[in-house]
Amino acid sequence: MKRLPEVAVILSTYNHPRWLEKVLWGYMAQTFKAFDLIIADDGSGEETADLIRYYQKNSGLNLHHTWQPDKGFRKCRILNQAIRETEADYLIFSDGDCIPRKDFVEQHLRYHRKGCFLSGGNIKLNRTVSETITREEVDSQRPFELRWLLKTGQPLSSKFIKLVRNPATADLLNRITPTRTTWNGHNVSGWRADVLKVNGYNEDMKYGGLDRELGERLMNAGIKGRQIRYSAICVHLDHNRPYRQLSAIMENKAIRREVKKNKVVWTENGVVRK
């Protein structure tokens, strides 16, 4: 039997403990249990710390809390800290506002290959549906059922095709989708050795494309992206983005243009810092 790699799931979060709790319910429901769960916390307050301490004692999850002081949006910095703190072979990245389907970790491990990273899918929920989700509904997987979503107030969308359950159909859709394969912060995975090869996340990046920049450097290094957007699914809870700034987005775009133009692989301000 093929040996599975040691796995760590890294979740970014910032001051949204109600959403984070719903996400933790999703990881408690996973079909594959042998993973570490690292909360990469960009400066949340004591309510989040209390929540994590509670679930460290009461969830059965191998749950770790990596925290840094709140000095503005520094997601890349805390993600790099989480990467340093784990020795797992294989890393799955998502967000503290994305509830995973029960086979989320299982699907990432089903498709993992050397020399590749995996790009999964999500469905963005509106605020009404996000608020409605309870522990019972996560345990019963209703947020991943079309009928429940429509009944609860989610508008009908072509995105619902991601809820397909037949593995053969999901495989076909993964192969024929025209969507580009990208490193997405809400649902992506890769080998820790590959992430370290490019020095992780670029801490010069602010909000807006920071995850994709890492994926672009991975591809420059010869690591190929593989689509699993119809196999590994999460639902994205609605939230405001007060840290979104046009100036930061423009700076990020300039960095990404440089990465693409010059085939940049290594960031000077990453896991190993300048």
C-alpha positions as a Markdown table, in Angstrom:
| # | Residue | x | y | z |
|---|---|---|---|---|
| 1 | Met | 0.0 | 0.0 | 0.0 |
| 2 | Lys | 1.3 | 3.5 | -0.9 |
| 3 | Arg | 2.4 | 5.5 | 2.2 |
| 4 | Leu | 0.5 | 8.7 | 2.6 |
| 5 | Pro | 2.5 | 11.8 | 3.5 |
| 6 | Glu | 2.2 | 13.5 | 6.8 |
| 7 | Val | -0.3 | 16.3 | 6.4 |
| 8 | Ala | -0.9 | 19.7 | 7.9 |
| 9 | Val | -3.8 | 21.9 | 7.1 |
| 10 | Ile | -3.0 | 25.6 | 7.6 |
| 11 | Leu | -5.9 | 28.0 | 8.1 |
| 12 | Ser | -5.5 | 31.8 | 8.1 |
| 13 | Thr | -7.8 | 33.8 | 10.3 |
| 14 | Tyr | -8.4 | 37.3 | 11.7 |
| 15 | Asn | -11.0 | 38.3 | 14.3 |
| 16 | His | -13.9 | 36.2 | 13.2 |
| 17 | Pro | -14.3 | 33.5 | 15.8 |
| 18 | Arg | -18.0 | 32.7 | 14.9 |
| 19 | Trp | -16.9 | 31.8 | 11.4 |
| 20 | Leu | -13.8 | 30.0 | 12.6 |
| 21 | Glu | -15.9 | 27.8 | 14.8 |
| 22 | Lys | -18.1 | 26.7 | 11.9 |
| 23 | Val | -14.9 | 25.8 | 10.0 |
| 24 | Leu | -13.6 | 23.8 | 12.9 |
| 25 | Trp | -16.8 | 21.8 | 12.8 |
| 26 | Gly | -16.0 | 21.0 | 9.2 |
| 27 | Tyr | -12.6 | 19.6 | 10.1 |
| 28 | Met | -14.0 | 17.6 | 13.0 |
| 29 | Ala | -16.2 | 15.9 | 10.4 |
| 30 | Gln | -13.4 | 14.9 | 8.0 |
| 31 | Thr | -13.4 | 11.3 | 6.7 |
| 32 | Phe | -9.5 | 11.3 | 6.9 |
| 33 | Lys | -8.5 | 12.1 | 10.5 |
| 34 | Ala | -4.7 | 11.9 | 10.5 |
| 35 | Phe | -3.8 | 15.6 | 10.0 |
| 36 | Asp | -2.5 | 18.5 | 12.0 |
| 37 | Leu | -4.6 | 21.7 | 11.9 |
| 38 | Ile | -2.7 | 25.0 | 12.3 |
| 39 | Ile | -4.5 | 28.2 | 12.8 |
| 40 | Ala | -2.4 | 31.0 | 11.3 |
| 41 | Asp | -3.7 | 34.0 | 13.2 |
| 42 | Asp | -2.9 | 37.5 | 12.0 |
| 43 | Gly | -3.5 | 39.2 | 15.3 |
| 44 | Ser | -7.0 | 38.2 | 16.5 |
| 45 | Gly | -8.1 | 39.0 | 20.0 |
| 46 | Glu | -8.8 | 36.9 | 23.1 |
| 47 | Glu | -12.2 | 35.6 | 21.9 |
| 48 | Thr | -10.5 | 33.7 | 19.1 |
| 49 | Ala | -7.8 | 32.5 | 21.5 |
| 50 | Asp | -10.5 | 31.2 | 23.9 |
| 51 | Leu | -12.3 | 29.4 | 21.1 |
| 52 | Ile | -9.1 | 27.7 | 19.9 |
| 53 | Arg | -8.2 | 26.6 | 23.5 |
| 54 | Tyr | -11.7 | 25.2 | 23.9 |
| 55 | Tyr | -11.4 | 23.1 | 20.7 |
| 56 | Gln | -7.9 | 22.0 | 21.5 |
| 57 | Lys | -9.4 | 20.3 | 24.6 |
| 58 | Asn | -12.7 | 19.2 | 23.2 |
| 59 | Ser | -12.6 | 18.5 | 19.5 |
| 60 | Gly | -10.2 | 15.6 | 19.0 |
| 61 | Leu | -8.3 | 17.7 | 16.5 |
| 62 | Asn | -4.5 | 18.0 | 16.6 |
| 63 | Leu | -5.0 | 21.8 | 16.7 |
| 64 | His | -2.2 | 24.4 | 17.0 |
| 65 | His | -2.4 | 28.1 | 17.3 |
| 66 | Thr | 0.2 | 30.3 | 15.6 |
| 67 | Trp | -0.3 | 34.0 | 16.4 |
| 68 | Gln | 1.3 | 37.4 | 15.7 |
| 69 | Pro | 0.4 | 40.9 | 17.0 |
| 70 | Asp | -2.1 | 42.9 | 15.0 |
| 71 | Lys | 0.0 | 45.4 | 13.0 |
| 72 | Gly | -2.2 | 45.6 | 9.9 |
| 73 | Phe | -2.7 | 43.0 | 7.2 |
| 74 | Arg | 0.2 | 40.6 | 7.4 |
| 75 | Lys | -1.3 | 37.3 | 6.2 |
| 76 | Cys | 1.8 | 36.3 | 4.3 |
| 77 | Arg | 4.0 | 36.7 | 7.4 |
| 78 | Ile | 1.8 | 34.5 | 9.6 |
| 79 | Leu | 1.4 | 31.8 | 6.9 |
| 80 | Asn | 5.2 | 31.6 | 6.6 |
| 81 | Gln | 5.4 | 31.3 | 10.4 |
| 82 | Ala | 3.0 | 28.3 | 10.2 |
| 83 | Ile | 5.1 | 26.7 | 7.4 |
| 84 | Arg | 8.2 | 27.0 | 9.6 |
| 85 | Glu | 6.5 | 25.5 | 12.6 |
| 86 | Thr | 5.3 | 22.3 | 10.9 |
| 87 | Glu | 7.4 | 19.4 | 9.6 |
| 88 | Ala | 4.6 | 17.8 | 7.7 |
| 89 | Asp | 5.5 | 16.6 | 4.2 |
| 90 | Tyr | 2.3 | 17.9 | 2.6 |
| 91 | Leu | 0.5 | 21.2 | 3.2 |
| 92 | Ile | -3.2 | 22.1 | 2.6 |
| 93 | Phe | -4.0 | 25.8 | 2.8 |
| 94 | Ser | -7.4 | 27.3 | 3.4 |
| 95 | Asp | -9.1 | 30.1 | 5.3 |
| 96 | Gly | -10.9 | 30.4 | 8.6 |
| 97 | Asp | -14.1 | 31.3 | 6.8 |
| 98 | Cys | -14.2 | 28.3 | 4.5 |
| 99 | Ile | -16.1 | 25.2 | 5.7 |
| 100 | Pro | -14.6 | 22.0 | 4.1 |
| 101 | Arg | -16.8 | 19.2 | 2.8 |
| 102 | Lys | -16.2 | 16.0 | 4.8 |
| 103 | Asp | -13.9 | 14.5 | 2.1 |
| 104 | Phe | -11.8 | 17.7 | 1.7 |
| 105 | Val | -8.6 | 16.3 | 3.2 |
| 106 | Glu | -9.2 | 12.9 | 1.7 |
| 107 | Gln | -9.6 | 14.4 | -1.8 |
| 108 | His | -6.4 | 16.4 | -1.6 |
| 109 | Leu | -4.5 | 13.2 | -0.6 |
| 110 | Arg | -6.2 | 11.2 | -3.3 |
| 111 | Tyr | -4.9 | 13.6 | -6.1 |
| 112 | His | -1.5 | 14.6 | -4.7 |
| 113 | Arg | 1.5 | 13.9 | -6.9 |
| 114 | Lys | 5.2 | 14.7 | -6.8 |
| 115 | Gly | 6.0 | 17.8 | -8.9 |
| 116 | Cys | 2.4 | 19.2 | -8.6 |
| 117 | Phe | 0.2 | 21.4 | -6.6 |
| 118 | Leu | -3.5 | 21.1 | -6.4 |
| 119 | Ser | -6.1 | 23.8 | -6.9 |
| 120 | Gly | -9.5 | 23.1 | -5.3 |
| 121 | Gly | -12.9 | 24.9 | -5.6 |
| 122 | Asn | -15.3 | 26.9 | -3.4 |
| 123 | Ile | -18.8 | 28.2 | -3.4 |
| 124 | Lys | -19.3 | 31.7 | -2.0 |
| 125 | Leu | -22.4 | 31.9 | 0.3 |
| 126 | Asn | -24.4 | 35.0 | 1.0 |
| 127 | Arg | -24.7 | 36.4 | 4.5 |
| 128 | Thr | -28.1 | 34.8 | 5.2 |
| 129 | Val | -26.9 | 31.3 | 4.5 |
| 130 | Ser | -23.6 | 31.9 | 6.3 |
| 131 | Glu | -25.5 | 32.9 | 9.4 |
| 132 | Thr | -27.9 | 29.9 | 9.2 |
| 133 | Ile | -25.3 | 27.2 | 9.3 |
| 134 | Thr | -25.2 | 25.2 | 12.6 |
| 135 | Arg | -23.1 | 22.4 | 14.0 |
| 136 | Glu | -25.9 | 19.9 | 13.1 |
| 137 | Glu | -26.0 | 21.1 | 9.5 |
| 138 | Val | -22.2 | 20.8 | 9.1 |
| 139 | Asp | -22.3 | 17.3 | 10.6 |
| 140 | Ser | -25.1 | 16.3 | 8.2 |
| 141 | Gln | -23.3 | 18.1 | 5.3 |
| 142 | Arg | -26.4 | 20.1 | 4.3 |
| 143 | Pro | -24.3 | 23.2 | 3.2 |
| 144 | Phe | -23.1 | 21.0 | 0.3 |
| 145 | Glu | -26.6 | 20.0 | -0.8 |
| 146 | Leu | -28.3 | 22.0 | -3.6 |
| 147 | Arg | -31.8 | 21.7 | -2.2 |
| 148 | Trp | -30.7 | 23.0 | 1.2 |
| 149 | Leu | -28.8 | 25.9 | -0.2 |
| 150 | Leu | -31.7 | 27.1 | -2.4 |
| 151 | Lys | -34.2 | 26.6 | 0.5 |
| 152 | Thr | -32.0 | 28.6 | 2.8 |
| 153 | Gly | -31.7 | 31.6 | 0.5 |
| 154 | Gln | -28.7 | 31.0 | -1.8 |
| 155 | Pro | -29.5 | 32.2 | -5.3 |
| 156 | Leu | -29.2 | 29.5 | -8.1 |
| 157 | Ser | -25.8 | 29.6 | -9.8 |
| 158 | Ser | -23.8 | 27.7 | -12.3 |
| 159 | Lys | -21.2 | 27.3 | -9.5 |
| 160 | Phe | -23.5 | 24.7 | -8.0 |
| 161 | Ile | -22.0 | 22.2 | -10.5 |
| 162 | Lys | -19.1 | 22.0 | -8.0 |
| 163 | Leu | -21.4 | 20.0 | -5.7 |
| 164 | Val | -21.3 | 17.0 | -8.0 |
| 165 | Arg | -20.7 | 13.8 | -5.9 |
| 166 | Asn | -19.9 | 11.2 | -8.6 |
| 167 | Pro | -16.1 | 10.8 | -8.7 |
| 168 | Ala | -16.0 | 10.0 | -12.4 |
| 169 | Thr | -18.0 | 13.1 | -13.3 |
| 170 | Ala | -15.8 | 15.2 | -11.0 |
| 171 | Asp | -12.7 | 13.8 | -12.6 |
| 172 | Leu | -14.0 | 14.7 | -16.1 |
| 173 | Leu | -15.0 | 18.2 | -15.0 |
| 174 | Asn | -11.5 | 18.7 | -13.5 |
| 175 | Arg | -9.9 | 17.8 | -16.8 |
| 176 | Ile | -12.1 | 19.9 | -19.1 |
| 177 | Thr | -12.6 | 23.0 | -17.1 |
| 178 | Pro | -11.4 | 26.2 | -18.9 |
| 179 | Thr | -10.5 | 27.8 | -15.6 |
| 180 | Arg | -6.8 | 28.4 | -15.1 |
| 181 | Thr | -5.1 | 26.5 | -12.4 |
| 182 | Thr | -4.0 | 28.9 | -9.7 |
| 183 | Trp | -2.7 | 28.8 | -6.1 |
| 184 | Asn | -5.9 | 29.9 | -4.2 |
| 185 | Gly | -5.8 | 30.8 | -0.6 |
| 186 | His | -9.1 | 29.2 | 0.2 |
| 187 | Asn | -8.3 | 25.7 | -1.2 |
| 188 | Val | -4.9 | 24.6 | -2.4 |
| 189 | Ser | -2.2 | 22.1 | -1.5 |
| 190 | Gly | 1.3 | 21.2 | -2.2 |
| 191 | Trp | 4.5 | 19.7 | -1.0 |
| 192 | Arg | 6.3 | 21.6 | 1.8 |
| 193 | Ala | 9.6 | 21.0 | 0.1 |
| 194 | Asp | 8.2 | 22.7 | -3.1 |
| 195 | Val | 6.9 | 25.7 | -1.0 |
| 196 | Leu | 10.3 | 26.0 | 0.6 |
| 197 | Lys | 12.0 | 25.8 | -2.8 |
| 198 | Val | 10.5 | 29.2 | -3.6 |
| 199 | Asn | 10.8 | 30.5 | -0.1 |
| 200 | Gly | 7.0 | 30.5 | 0.7 |
| 201 | Tyr | 4.8 | 33.5 | 0.6 |
| 202 | Asn | 6.2 | 36.9 | -0.4 |
| 203 | Glu | 5.8 | 39.2 | 2.7 |
| 204 | Asp | 5.9 | 42.3 | 0.5 |
| 205 | Met | 2.5 | 41.3 | -0.8 |
| 206 | Lys | -0.7 | 42.8 | 0.8 |
| 207 | Tyr | -4.3 | 41.9 | 0.2 |
| 208 | Gly | -5.1 | 41.1 | -3.5 |
| 209 | Gly | -3.5 | 38.2 | -5.4 |
| 210 | Leu | -0.9 | 37.3 | -2.7 |
| 211 | Asp | -1.7 | 33.6 | -3.0 |
| 212 | Arg | -1.6 | 33.5 | -6.7 |
| 213 | Glu | 1.9 | 35.1 | -6.7 |
| 214 | Leu | 3.2 | 32.1 | -4.8 |
| 215 | Gly | 1.6 | 29.8 | -7.4 |
| 216 | Glu | 3.2 | 31.7 | -10.2 |
| 217 | Arg | 6.7 | 31.3 | -8.6 |
| 218 | Leu | 6.0 | 27.6 | -8.1 |
| 219 | Met | 5.2 | 27.2 | -11.8 |
| 220 | Asn | 8.3 | 29.2 | -12.7 |
| 221 | Ala | 10.2 | 26.5 | -10.6 |
| 222 | Gly | 8.7 | 23.7 | -12.7 |
| 223 | Ile | 5.9 | 22.7 | -10.2 |
| 224 | Lys | 2.7 | 22.1 | -12.3 |
| 225 | Gly | -0.8 | 23.1 | -11.1 |
| 226 | Arg | -3.5 | 20.5 | -11.2 |
| 227 | Gln | -7.3 | 21.2 | -11.1 |
| 228 | Ile | -9.4 | 19.5 | -8.4 |
| 229 | Arg | -12.0 | 22.2 | -8.2 |
| 230 | Tyr | -14.9 | 19.7 | -8.6 |
| 231 | Ser | -13.4 | 17.2 | -6.1 |
| 232 | Ala | -12.1 | 19.1 | -3.1 |
| 233 | Ile | -14.9 | 21.6 | -2.1 |
| 234 | Cys | -15.5 | 24.2 | 0.6 |
| 235 | Val | -18.1 | 26.8 | 1.1 |
| 236 | His | -16.9 | 30.3 | 1.7 |
| 237 | Leu | -18.8 | 32.3 | 4.4 |
| 238 | Asp | -19.7 | 35.9 | 3.7 |
| 239 | His | -17.7 | 38.7 | 5.4 |
| 240 | Asn | -16.5 | 42.2 | 4.9 |
| 241 | Arg | -13.0 | 43.1 | 3.7 |
| 242 | Pro | -12.0 | 46.4 | 5.4 |
| 243 | Tyr | -8.3 | 45.7 | 4.6 |
| 244 | Arg | -9.0 | 45.9 | 0.8 |
| 245 | Gln | -7.1 | 48.9 | -0.6 |
| 246 | Leu | -6.7 | 49.8 | -4.2 |
| 247 | Ser | -3.1 | 51.1 | -3.7 |
| 248 | Ala | -2.0 | 47.7 | -2.2 |
| 249 | Ile | -3.7 | 45.8 | -5.0 |
| 250 | Met | -1.9 | 47.9 | -7.6 |
| 251 | Glu | 1.5 | 47.2 | -5.8 |
| 252 | Asn | 0.7 | 43.5 | -5.8 |
| 253 | Lys | 0.0 | 43.5 | -9.5 |
| 254 | Ala | 3.3 | 45.2 | -10.2 |
| 255 | Ile | 5.1 | 42.4 | -8.2 |
| 256 | Arg | 3.2 | 39.7 | -10.1 |
| 257 | Arg | 4.1 | 41.3 | -13.4 |
| 258 | Glu | 7.8 | 41.2 | -12.4 |
| 259 | Val | 7.4 | 37.5 | -11.4 |
| 260 | Lys | 5.9 | 36.6 | -14.7 |
| 261 | Lys | 8.3 | 38.7 | -16.9 |
| 262 | Asn | 11.5 | 37.6 | -15.2 |
| 263 | Lys | 10.4 | 34.0 | -14.3 |
| 264 | Val | 11.1 | 34.8 | -10.6 |
| 265 | Val | 11.3 | 31.7 | -8.4 |
| 266 | Trp | 12.7 | 32.9 | -5.0 |
| 267 | Thr | 11.2 | 35.7 | -2.9 |
| 268 | Glu | 13.8 | 37.5 | -0.7 |
| 269 | Asn | 11.2 | 38.2 | 2.0 |
| 270 | Gly | 9.6 | 34.8 | 2.7 |
| 271 | Val | 10.1 | 31.9 | 5.0 |
| 272 | Val | 13.8 | 32.7 | 5.1 |
| 273 | Arg | 13.6 | 36.5 | 5.7 |
| 274 | Lys | 16.0 | 39.2 | 4.5 |
